[in-house]
Amino acid sequence: MKNLIQQLKSAEQVAAIQSYFGVVNASQVNGISNEFETNRKGDKGHKFKSYVVKNKFWYWLFYIGTALGDEPFYASFIPFWFWNVDGAVGRRVVLVWSVVMYIGQGIKDVVQWPRPGAPVIRLHDKWALEYGMPSTHAMVGVSIPFSVILYTMNRYVYNVPLCFLLALTWCTIICLSRLYLGMHTVLDVIVGLLLTVVLMIPLVPVVDHLDHYLMTNPTSPLILLVSSIVIIVYYPNSGKWTPTRGDTTMVISVCVGILIGSWLNYQTGELSPSELTPPYPIMWPSFLMVGCLILRSFIGYIFIALIKTYGEKLCFSFMCALLRQDEINLKQLAHSLQNKHKTIAELASKYIICSLIGLSITYNLPQLFKFLRIERPTFFTEI
C-alpha cells in the first residue's frame, strides 16, 4: 500500500502523462521549428520555459478544461444558471459547492503537500503558491456537474444517462488537465475525487432539506453571516501565506449572498410555490425567450463586473481607513502572515463584495429584470 501511494505521488508519473499528451522538455527534441510551442513566456514576468507542446488539440482542450474549475467559470456559470435555468437547483448546487470547496481548501493547508516538482513541466503558474493535496479542481469537477444532475433528475424530464455521461466527461477533462499542466500528482486528483464522493453522499440530501430551512427561518441571515465569518476567521493556518484562504472567502461569501437574496425573495412574498408539480417537461425556448435570456445575461454580467471592479477598490479603501493604515503602503506590502492588516483588509473587502454579488444574483438583478419585464417567468416560483 505504501509503495502504491508513493507511486501515485511521484512526479515521474505526472511527467510521463505529460509526455503521452505531447508535452516534452525542449532539450529532448531536435528540429522543433514546426512544433506548436516552445520557450513560451511565463505567466508572470519574462522568464522563458523550455518545453514543447506537440499537440494543439490536447493543449487547448486541457487549458479550457482547467478553466472549468476556476473563478471565471464560477462568475459566468452561477449567475447564468439562476437567471436562465432554475433557482431552486442553483441554491442547492452552490451550497454543495461551497461546503466541498471549504473542506478541500482547508485540507490543503493542513496537509501542506507541495505540488509536483522536477521532472514535471509546469505549464501554468497561477496556483503555484497553493499546496497540492487534494485537487480542488477535481472536487469541483465532481461536485458541480453531478449535483446538478442529482437535483434535476426528479425535477425535469430529460435523458439522465446521457447527462451522467456528459458529467463524467466534464470531470475527466478537468482531472486530466491538472496532470497535463503539471499542477497535481495522480494521488492529489484521486483523493479529491474520492473525498468529494464521500462528502456528497450525506451532503446532497442534507442540503436539500437545509435549503428550505434557510429560506423560511427568520434568523437565517444572522446564522449565515455569523457562521461564515467564524469559519473564515478560523480557517486553518498553513504556516505561510497562500491564496487559498482568499479563494475560500470568495466561495463562502458568494454562497451567503445568494442564500440571503433568496431569503429576501421568500420573506417579502416574491417567492411562492409553483402550481405545477414536478417533473417538468423541458421545452425549446421561443425567439422572445432567447432575446430576454441574452438581455438578462448582458445586463447582469455588466452589473456584476461593475461591482467587482469598483466595489473592491472602495471596500479596500474603507477597510484601510477603518484599520488606520495607509492604503498605498498596505498595497505595496508583500503577502505574508505577518502583514495582518493587509490580510484583514483584503479578506474583508472580498467578503463584502462577493456577498453583494451573490445578493445581486438572486435579489437585486431579478427585481431589475422584473421591472424591465424581461424576467424568467418561473424564477419566483422555484422553491
N, C-alpha and C positions, 0 to 999 in steps of 0.2 A: 504493500500500500504506500509506504514511504517513497519507494522508487517511482511509483506511478505519479505521485504528487510532484516529485522533483522533475520528472519528465514533462509534466503539464506546465510547470513553472519555467521551463528552460527557454532562454532567449533563442537558442539554436532552432527550436521548433517553429518559433514565430518567423525567423529568418527563412526557414525552408518554405513556409506558407507564402511569404512574400515572393520568393524566387519562383514558386509554382505559378503565381499570378503575374509574373513578368516584371518584378522589381528587383534589380540587382545592383551591386556596387559597380560604379563606373570603371574601377580599376580591373574588374574581371571581364570587361567587354572590349573587344577590338573592333575598330571600324564602326563607331557609334554615330556617325553623321546622320544616318537615316532613322535613328531612334526618336521616339516621341519627346522625351525629356531627359536632360542631363545637366548636372551642375545648376539645378534650379535654385533661384534665390529663396532664402529662408523666409518664413512668415514674419520674422521680426529682424530688423537690422539688415545688414548687407552681407551676411555670411553665405557662402555657397555650399550646397550639398552635393556631394559627388555620388549621384545614383542615376540609374537609367530606368525609365518606365517603357517597357517594350510592348505593352498592350493598352491602347487607348480605351477600349471598352471597359475593362476591369477598373482602370483608373477612375473614370467618370462615374461608373456605377457605384463604387465604394465611397467616393467623395460625396455623392448625393446621399448614399445610404447612411453615412455617419452624420449628415445634417439632420436626419430624421430623429436624432436624439439630442439636438442642440436647441439653444434659445430661439433662433429664428423660426424653427418649426413650431415650437410651442406658441410663439407670438402670432403665428398665422393660423394654425390648426384649431386651437382652442376657441378664439373668437368666432371663426367661421362656423364651427360646429354649433355654437349657441345661437348665432344669428340665423343660420340657414338649415339646420338639421333638427336637433332635439335637445332642449334644455334639461329635461329630466335625466336623460342619459349622460349629458355633459357634466352635470353636477357630480354624479357618481364616479365617472371616469376621472375627473380632476381630483376628487378626494382620494381615490385609489392611487393615482399617480403621485400625489404629494406625500402620502404615507410611505409608499415604496421608496421614493427618492430620498426622503429624510433618513430612513433606516440605512439605505445603501450608502449615502454620503457620509453618514455618521460612522459606519463600519470602516470606511476608507481611512478616516482619521484616527480610528482606534487601532486597526491592524497595522497601518503605516508601511505597507509593502510598496517598494518602488516600482516604477514602470520598467519594462524590459530594456536592457542595455545592449551593448555590442554582442553579437554582430547584427543586431536588428537595425534596420534603416528606418529612421523616424521621418515620415513624410509630413507630419503635422506637429506643430509646437503648441497649439492652443491650450491643451490640457496638461502640458508637460509638468507644471508645478504641482499638480494634484497627485495623490497616491493612486495606485492602480487596482487594488483589491477591495471590493468586487467591481466589475464593469457596470457602471450605472447606465451606460448606453444599452447594454444587454438587458438590463432591468426595465428600461423604458420600452425596449423592443418587444417585451412580453406584456407589460402592464397596460399600455395604451391600446394596441390593436385587439388584444384578447378580452380586455374588459369591455371594450366597445361591443364586441360580439356577444359576450355574456349578458350584457344589459339590454341588448336589442333583439336577441333571438326569440324572446317571448313577447316582444312588443310590436314587432313588424313581421310581415310575411316576405321572406326573401330566401335565397339559396344559402343556407347556413354552411354546409360542407365547402362550397366554393369560397366563401368568405374566410373560413378557417384556413384553407389552403393559401389564400392571399396573405392572411396574417402571419402564417408560418414563413412564407417567402419574405415578407417585410422584416420579420425578426432575424431570419438567416442573413439577409443582406447587411443589416446593422451589425450583427456579431462579427461577420467576416470582415467588415470594413475596419473594425477596431484592430484586427490582426494585420490586415493589409497595410494600414497606416503605421503600424509598429507601436501602437499605444497600449496594448494589453497582451498578457500571456494567455494561453489557452485556458489555464486554470482560472484566471480572472473572469473570463467570459462564462465558463461553465458554472462557477459559483454564483455569478449574477443571475443566470437563468434559473438555477435550482432554487436559489433564495427567493426569487420572485414568485415562482410556482407555489412554494411553501407558504409564503405570505398571503397570496391571493386566495388560497383555499378557505381560510376563515374571513379574510378581509372583504371579499365580494359580497357575501350575504350580510355581514355586519354593516357595511356602508349602505346597503340597500335600505336597511331599517334606520340607520343613523341620519340619512338624508331627510326623511320625513320629520324626525325629531328636531333637527336643526332649523327646519323651515317653520315649524309650528310653535316651538318653545319661545316665550317672550324674552328669555335671558340669553338666547343664542349668540347675539353679537358680543356680549360680555365674555361668554365662555370661549368663543373663538379668538377674541383679541388677547385675553389673558393667557390662555393655553399656548397660543402660537408665539407670543413674546417670551414666555417661560422656556419653551423648548429651543428657541433661538439663542437666548442668553446662556442656557446650559448646554449648548452644543459641545460635543467632545473636543477637547484641546489636543491638537496633533503635535504640539511641541514646536511647530514652525508655522509661519503664515502660508496658507494656500487659498485659492479662490473658492474652495468647496463650500465654506460657510456662507459666503455671499450668494452663491448659486442656490444653496438650500433656502436661504432667506427669501429669494425671489420666488421659488416654487411655493413655499408655505404662504407667503403674503398674497400671491395671486389667488390661491385657493380660498383664503379667508375673505378676500374681496368679493369673489364670485358667490360664495355662500351667503354673505351678508346682503349682497344685492338681491339674491333670490328670496331671502327672508323678508326684505323690504317689499318685494312684489306681493308676497303672500300676506303680510301683515296689513298692507294698505288695500287689500281686496282686489288687486290687479290679477293675481294668480288664482285660478279656480279650476276644479277638475273638469275634464272633458266629458261630454255627454256620451261619447262613443266609448266602446270597450275594446281593449287590445285583444288579439294582434291587429294592427292597422295595415291596410294594403299600401304599397309604395307606388305612387303614380308619377308619370312623367310630368315635369313642370311645363306650364304654358309659357309663351313668349313674355307675357306680362310678369309672371313669377320670376323668370330668369332675369328680366330687366330690374325688378325690385331687389333680387339677390345681389346683382352686380352693384347696384346703387348703395345698398346697405353695407356691403363689404368695403366699397370705396370710402364712404363717409366714415365708417367705423375705424378702418385702419389709419386713415388720416388723423382722426381724433386721438387714437392711442399713440401714434407717432409723436404728436404734439405734446401729449402728457409726458411721454418718455423723454423727449428731447429737452423740454424747458422745465418740467417738473423736478427732475433730479437735480438740476443746477440750483433751482430756487430752494429746494429742501436741504441741499448740502450747505448752502449759504446760511440758511436758518439754523441748522444744527451747529455750524461753526460759531454763529453769534450766541447761541444758547450755551455752548461749551466755553465761550470767551476765548476762542482760538482764531488766529489769523488764517483766513481761508486760503490765501495764496501759499503761505508756508506749509499749511497742512497738506495741500495737494502735492507739494513737491517732496514730501517725506516718502521714503521708500516703504513698501508694505512690510510690516513687521508686527509681531505680537507685542512688542514694546510700545509701538505707536498706538496706544489705546484710543486716543481722541480721534484719530483718523478712522480706526475700525468702527467706533461708535457712530461717527458722522456718516460713514458710507452705508453701514447696515441699516441705520435708522432711515436714511434717505431712500434706500432700496425698498425697505418695508412699507413706508408710506406711499411711495409712488406705485409700486406693484399692487398694493392693496387697492389703490384708487383705480388702477387699470382693471383689476378684477371686478370691482364695483361697477365700473362703466360698462363692462361687457354684459352684465346681467341686469343692470338697472338703468343707468343714465342713458345709454345709447338705445336700448329698446324703447324707452319713453320718447326719445327723439324720433325714432323710426315711426312710432305710433302717431306722433304729432304730424309728421310728414306724410302719413298714410302709405308707408312702404313697409310696414311691419310684416313679419311672417304670421299668418292668421292663427296658427296653433301655439305660438310662443307662450301666451299667457294661460294655456290650459295644460302645461306639461308639469305635472306634479309627481 
